[in-house]
Amino acid sequence: MSVKAILIDDEAPILNNLKIVLPWEDMQIQIVGTARNGVEGLNLVREHEPDLILCDIRMPVMDGMEFLKEVRQLGGEVEVLMLTGYQEFEYARIALQHSVRDYILKPINYEELENTVRKVADIIRNRKMEKKMAERRWGKVISLAYEKMMFDVIMGFSAGHPSYFTVDDKDQADQLVYTLLLVDLDQYAQQTVSWSDNERRLWNFAVRNVLQDALQGDEWLKYAVLQTREGEWCILVQFYKDRFEIEENDVANWASMIQDAVRNHIKFTVSLAWDSGPVPMTGLSSTFKRLQRVLLLHPDDEVLVSVDESSIARQAASVSQWQPVEEIVSGMKQNDKKKIEQGLATLQSSLLQMSEHSIVRAEKFLHYVIIHLLREMRELELLSKQEEEQAWDRLQYCVSVKDLMIVISQLVVQTKEHAMNKKSSELMMIAAKDYIQRNLSSDIGIDEIADYLGISCSYFSLLFKNYYSETFVEYVTKQRMELAKSMLLMTDKNITQIGSLVGYSERRYFSRVFQKYTGLTPSEYREKEAQSSSV
């Protein structure tokens, strides 16, 4: 990190020696200007905003003491080293009052000056780094808070009132509108049923990064990528009503771009449904559910469909047939046995009233209901891996509405059994695990998750240690390191990029943690594994 410096002395020989004798390039210090008095120096300060100033005290026009007072009135955190042949205490006293870093006597001992400059340059760099990291952390906090609020809105956990959201001072929150795109990995639930948690987590993380990068070419877009469940993401593009100029073709192009990006970087293909909007904040949850239904009812892979144009989309938009399904899912999420049973009863009742010519459509509908329930149950950990595999096997042999309803009823029974066996503390730890996995790249801490769960930090720490048999820090570090190991092997991203993606903005710190965890630096690990795989 380069440091900008200016040199001020009325004696030309000393000024030249300062420029030539000290190894500025080696110290990574750039001399951006020199001056012969305080007035010239002040102009340089205004123009270049230096980090370091070496300044004589006794100069014509404006001396060093007056120059120093003027510099401090400009603000900023510039470090100043004063040079003088006068040893009177008064000069030192005034200089120290104005936060001079050090006081160098003439004739100058250049070796001593070099050591002092190096120390001050390190102080400046450390301060810049801390400030930069603080800005990054604050930016992540803001982004994380925004994503958390938007996630709650689209999932129907909050009403989506505009006053909950931070916007530019010049604009009104109630002017916010959105374009929604729902991205679904084709046949994800079927393909990944036998995968380990780590495998699924890695691929979900990888896809999320691809989606995050896919629209970055349009710098004017403000958007968020929210994972709504495994293998499914909602992309929200935010606008203001008076600036909304999005055409259907624009969104279709974005969808194609996203589809190509995932195909080129990940082994999966994806389908997308979208509503080009403008969708108000209060309509986000219903729009999200409609998009979800659209993709559930499309049997093909790599589907691109707009809810405004597709006849299937219009058919899927019928809330009545999906309402009991949503009630079952809502009951699962709320651990509400009565709500689950009511949803199942309503679904059964609607099927009894169905005419014969609608039976084929009902079979297709129930088939996708089962897929939907299986994905939700996996997300809520209401189904063991063995039970999920058995459900998929049963689904292959279902040939009638009756067979399909039996599978749904069995899933509901399993849901109630698992829910009854889970204590509220266990459900909170499952929610904590989900929160951690969705935010591994952020600087998450105990206080943040405890606040998310609505409990104290000490109680959260106790529950977490009891449930996972390791501390929160140990667990998060392990998840990050395992993810980093996979990314080192499966991507060509550099060490700094991988560190940032798993929550470490500083490369050296990431490498130190990784080496402590694996016994190797990231580069050594990548090289060793590459050699092993080539043998």
N, C-alpha and C positions, 0 to 999 in steps of 0.2 A: 504494500500500500504506500504510494508515493506521498511525500510531504512537500508542500510548497513553502518557499522561504524567500524573504527579501533582505538585502544587506544595505545598511545606511551608515555612511561615514564620510566626513568632509575631506579626509586625507586620502587622495587618490592611491598612493602606494599601499596603504592598509587595505583599502577596498579591493585592489587588485590581488593582494596576497590572500585575502579571505576567499576570493573566487578560485584562486589557483591552488593554494596549499592544501586546503581541506578536501578530502575525497568525497565530494558531494554525491557523485553517481553511485559509488560503493555504498554510501549511507542511504541510498534511495531518496535523496532530497533534491528537488528541482528548484534552482534559483530562477524565480520568475521576474526579478527586477532588482536594480541597484539605484541608490539615491545618494545625493551629497548633502542633503539637509532634511529637516523634519517635514517641510511643506511638500517636497517631492516625494518623500516617503509616505505621507498621508494619502497622496494621490494614488500611489501604488497599492496601498492597503484597500482603498475603495475599489480599485479596478480588479485586483487579483484575489482578494480575501485570503491572504496567506495563513499558514498554520504556525509559522515560526518567523520571528524578526530578530536579527542581530543589529543592534543600534548603538551608535556612539552617543555620549551624553553632551559633550561640548561641541556644538555645531552652529554655524551662522543661520540667520533668517528665523529658524525655529529649532531650539535645542532639544535634546533627548527627553528632558523632563516634560516640557510642554507637549511634545509629540506623543508621549506616553499617555498623558491625560486625554488628548484628543482621540487616540486609538480606543481607549476604554469607553469613551462616550459613544463610539460607533457600535459597541456591543461585540459579540462573538467571543471565541475562546482561544484567540491567538496567544501563543507563548512568546515571551520576550526575554532575550539575553542582552543585558546592557554592557557596553564596552566603554571604559574610561581610564584615564591616567590619574584622575583625582580620587584620593582615598578618603576624603572628608566623610564623616558619618552622615551628614545631612543628605548627601546624594543617595546613599544606600537606604536611608530611612524613607525618603520620598519614593524611591523606586519600589521598595517593598510594599508601601501603601497601595501601589497600583499593580500589585500582583506580578512583579517581575520574577521570572523563574530563577535566575542566577545573575551574578554580578562579576564580570570578567575584567581584571586589571590590565592596563597597558604598562610596559610592553607585553604583548600577548604571548603566552606560552601555547603554541598551536597544538601540541600533543594534548595538553590539558583541555584546550577548547574543543578539540575533536571528541574527547571522551564525554564532555558535558553535552555537546550537540547530539551525540548518539543517544545518551540517556533521555534527553528531552524529546527527541524524535520517537523513541519507543513509547514514551508517555502519550504523545499525540496519537500514535497509531493505536495504542490500546484503547484510548478514549473514543476514537473513531469507530473501532471495531465494536465496542460495547454499545455505542449509539446505534450503529447499523443493526446489530443483533436485537436491540430493544425495539427498533422500528419494525424489524421483521416479525418479532414476537407479537407486537401490537397489531400488525397487519393480519397475522394469522388468527389472533383472538377475534378481531372484527369479522374476518371471513368465516371463522368457525361459528360465531354467534349468529351470523346471518344464515348460514346453512342450517344450523339447528332450528332456527325459527321457521325457515321455509319448509324444512322436513316436517315439522309439526303441522304446518298449514296443509300441505298436500296429503298428509296421512289422516287429516281430519281431527288432529288432537287439539287444535285451537281454531277459533273462528276466522282467523286471517284478517283481523282488523288492521288497517294501515298504520295506526298509531304505534304498533309494536316495532316498527321498522325504522332504521336510521336512513335518511336520504339527504341529498344536497339541500343546503339552506334555502336556495333559490326556488326549490320546487316543493310542491305539496305531496304528502304521502298518499293521499287518496287519488292521485293522478297515475299511480303505478299500474301498469298492465303487463301482460306476459304472453310470450309464445312458448308452448310446451312441446317437447319431443320426448317420447318414451322409447328407450333402447332396451331390447330384450335379446339375450344370447339364445340362439336357436337351439331347441331341444336341450336346454341346459340341465334341467332337473334329471332327465333320463340319462344323459351322458355322464353326469358327475356323481351319481348315486353311490358308486363304489370308491370315490376319491376320498383321500384323507382330508381332514380340516385344513392342514397346511397347504395342500395342493389347491383346494378351492380358494383359500384366502389369497394365494399368490396370483392365480389367474384373475380373480376379481380385482385385485389391486392393479394388475397390469392393464386390464381393460379400462379401469377408471382413469388411469394416467393417459391412455390413448384418447379417451373421450375428452379429458380436460384440455389436451393439446390440440384436438382436431379443429376447434373453432378459433384458435388464437391468431390465425391469419387475419381475421376481422377485428382489428384493434379497438374499434368503436363499440363492439358488443360487450355488454355487461351480462354475464351469465354464471350460473352455478350448476355443478354436476352433483346430484344427490343420489346415493345408492338407496333404493327403496326396499330391496331384498336381494338375496343372492342372484346374480345373473341379470339384474334389472336396474336401470338407472333412469332418472328423470332429469332432463336438461331444461332449466328455466332460463329464458332469455328475457331480461327486464327492459322495459321502455317507459316513457311517459306518454300519456294520451296525445298530447299536442305534437309529439315527435314521432308517432307511430307511422312508419311508412313501409312496413313489411308486406311483401307480396307472397302469394302462395308459392311461386317459383323459387323465391329466395329460400324458403324453408325446405322445399324439396331438394334444392342444391345442397343445403347443409346436411340433410339426411343422407344423400348419396355420398357426400364427403366423409361423413362419419362411418358409413358402411364400408367404404374403401379403406379408411384408416385402420379399422379393426381387422379387416381381412388381410391387410398387408403386414400387420404387426403381431396379430394373435391368431392362433389356429382355429378359433371359432368364427362363425358368421353371425350376423345380427339382423334382426328385423326392427323396423321403426314405424311408429305411428305418431302423428303430430296434429296439433291444433294451432294453426298459425295466429289465431287470436284476432283482436286483442282480448285476452282473458283477464278479468279483474281478479284481484287477490281473493275475494270471497268465492270465486268460482274455480279456484285451483284444485280443490279436493275432488269435486265432482268431475272435472275435466280429466284429472289423473285417472280416476276409476274408469271413465269411459274409454280412455286410451288403453288401459290395461285389458278391458273386455275386448276391444278391437283386436289386439294381438293374440289373445287367447282363442278367439274364434277363427283365426287364420292358420290353417294347417301347414302352409308352405314355409320354407326357409327363405331368408333374405327378402322379406316382405317390406315394401315401402308404401305406406298408406296414409292418406289424409282423412280425418274424420269428416271433413266437409264434402269429400268427393266419393267416398266409398259407400256402396249400397250395404255392404256387410257392416260397415261402421255405423250406418244409420240403424241397422237392425240391432247391433250390439248396444246402441245407445238407449235401448229400452230398459229402463231401470227396474221395472216390475219383476221381470224374470230373474234378475240378478239380486234383488233385494234380500231374499232369504239366504243366499250365499254370503252376501256381505254381513248379514246378521250372525251367521255361524263364525265367520272370520273375526268379526268384532268381539264375539263372545270368547274366542280363543285368546285374543290379545288381552282381554280384560279379566280372564280367568273366571268368566261368568257362565256357570253350568246351565242356568235357566235360559239364558239368551241363546246358547248353542242349541238346546233342545227345541226352543221356539222356532229357530231358523230351519232346523231339520223338519219339523212338523209342517211348516208353511211350504217348504219345498215339496214334500210328499203330497200335500193337499193340491198344489198347483198341477202336479203330474197326473193326479186322478181325474182332474177336470179337462185334461188335454184330449183333443179329438184324435181319431186313429191316424189321419193323414199327417199329424204333427209328430208322430212317434219317432220317425227317422231324425227329425230335427232335434227332438228331445234327447235321443241317444248321443248325438254329437255334442249337444250342450253339456250333458252330464259328464261326458268324457273329459271335457276341458275344465269342468268344475273340479273333478278329482285332481287333475294336474295342478290347478290353482291351490287347492287345499294342501296338497303334498308340499308345494313350495312354501306355503305359509307355515306349515307345521315344522318343516325343517328350520325355518328362520327362527321360530319360537322354541326350538328344541323340545317339541312335543312328540317326537317320533325318534326311535333309535334307528341306526343305520340298517339293522336287520329288518325291522318293521317296515321301513321305507322300501327296501328291496322286495319284500313280500307283497307290498301293495302294488308295485309296478308289475310284478309277475301276475297277480290276480287280474290286473287291468287288461293284460294281453288276451285273456280268455273270456272277457265280458262280451256277450253277444246280444244283450237286451237291456231295456230300461231297468228291469228288476235286478239283473246282475250288477249294474252300475250303482243302483241305490243301495244294494247290500254292501258294496265297497265303501260308499260314502258313510253309511251307518257304522261300519266297523271303524272307520277313521275317527268318527265322532266319539265312539266309545273309548278308543285309545287316547284321544285328546283329553277326555274327562278323567281318565285314570291317571295320566301323567300330570294333569293340572292339580288333581287332588293330592298327589304325592309331593308336589312342590310347595315349599313354604314361601312366604313372601320374601324372606331374605334370599332364598335361592333364585327367585324370579328377578330380584334386583341385581344379583351377580351375573345373571345371564344378560340382562340389559347393559350392565357395565362392560361385559366382554364385547358385546356388539358395538358399543360406543367406542371402545379402544380400537377395535379392528377398523372402524370407519375413519378413525382420526390418527392413525399411526404416524402420519407425516407431520402432524402438528405437535406443538410443545404442550402436550396435555399433562395435567397434574391431578393429584388427589382432590384438591379443593374444587376443581372444575367438575369432576365426575360426581363427587359427593353432592355438589349443588344441583347437577343434572338429575340425580336420583332423589333429591330432597331430604338428605340425611346429613349428619355431622361428619367431618373428616375422620375423627377418631373411630366412630362407629363403622364407617365405610372400611377403614383400614383393618379393623377387627374382622368384619364379615369376609373381606377379600382374602385375608390370610387363612381363615378357617376353611373357606370354600376351595381355594386354589392351591393351598399348602405352600405358598410363597408370597412374598410381599408384592405390593403393586409395582414398585420399581423393578424388582426382579422379573416379574411377569412381562411388563412392557419391554424391558431390555431384551428378554428372550425372544419375544415376538418380532421385535425389530431386527435382531441379529439373524434369526432364521429367514426372515424376508430378504435381508441383505445378502445372505449366502445364496439364495435362489436367484436373485437378480444378478449377482456377479457371474453366475454360471449361465443364465439364460438370456441375458441382454448384453449389448455392447456399450451400455452407459458407463461413463467414467466414475471414478471413486467419489468425487465431489457430488455428482448428480445422484448417485445411489444413496449417499449419506443424507442428502437433503430429502429424498423421497421417503426415507425411513425415520425422519424426525431429527436429523443432526445437521444444523446449518454450517457448522465449522468442521472442515475435513479432518484436521488433526485430532479433534476430540472423537469423531466417529471412528477413525483408525485405531485410536487408543482403546476404545470400548470394544471394538471388534477383535483386536488382538488379545485382550484380556479374556474374551468369551471363547475364541477359537484357538488361541495360541499362535495365530498367524496374522500378518497384516492383510488387509483386503487384497492388495496386489499379489502377495504370496499365495493367498488362498485361491485366487482365480488362476494363477499360473500352475499351481500344484494340481488342481482339479482338471485343468485343461490337459496337462500331461497324462494324468491317469486315464482320462477318457480316450486319449489317442493311442494308448498302448493296446 
